[in-house]
Amino acid sequence: MKIFKYILPVLLITALLGCKKELDSEGVSKITYYPDIKLAGKTAESVIVGNAYTDPGAKAYENGVEIPVKVTGSVNSNALGGYIIIYSATNKDGYSATKFRVVGVITSDVLSDDFSGQYKRNAGAKGVATWTKVADGVYLDSDVGGANTDGSVYVVNIKKNIVVVPHQPFAGSGSDTYCDDGSGNIEVAFTFGNIGDICYKWKVINSGYGPAVRSFVRIK
C-alpha cells in the first residue's frame, strides 16, 4: 500500500505538468515567414534639381500575402543632395525586414560624367574601392574606408566635382553611415584625375571607423 501511496501523487503531478506543457504550446507558430519586400522602380535613381520626383514605392509579402509597408524618408527635388528612402515591414510573429532606395538630386552637367573605376587608399590597410555607376550621378562604392572590407555605400555626384555619401544603412551591419570632408562638410571635392592622382578625401562617420581623413588614389 505504501508503494501506491507515493506513486499516485507522482503520476498526478506528471499528468498536470503534461497538460501545462500542451497549453503552453497552443497557438505558437512553428514556421515564420519573413517579410519579402519588393521595390517598384530601381534601387538607385536620380532627378535633375527642380524637376518633380515621385517615389515608385514598394510592396511587402508574408508567405505570398501582401502586408503593410512603412515608408521613412522623402526627397526634396528642389535641393541638391543624396536622399535615402527606407521601406520596412513586420510579419505576424514580429520579425522585420527593410530595404532602401537612394535618390540623387543632381545638376544636369554631371549626366555625362562617369567616375567608374578603382581607387586605392594611400595609407592604412590600403583597400581598393571599386566605383560602379548605377544611375545618372549615382555610384556604388565597394569599400568606403579603403579597409579591405565589404563596406559598400552609395555616392551621389550632386554637382560638378562634388559628391556626397548620404546617411544610409551600412552594408552587413545596418548601422548608419555617411562621410564628410574632415571638417564636418558633407560635400566632398572629387577630381577624376589621371592614374596615380588623389581623386577624393573623406572621413567615414561610423562607429567601426576611426577619425582619420582617408585619401584615395585612382589606379584604374
Buried (B, 14 or more C-beta within 10 A) or exposed (E): EEEEEEEEEEEEEEEEEEEEEEEEEEEEEEEEBBBBBEBEEBBBBBBBBEEEBEBEEBBBBBEEEEBEBEEEBEBEBEEBBBBBBBBBBBBEEEEEBBBBBBBBBBBEEBEEBEBBBBBBBBEBEEBBBBBEBBBBBBBBBBBBBBBEBEBBBBBBBBBEEBBBBBBBBBBEEEEEBBBBBBEEEBBBEBEBEEEEEEBBBBBBBBEBBEEEBBBBBBEE
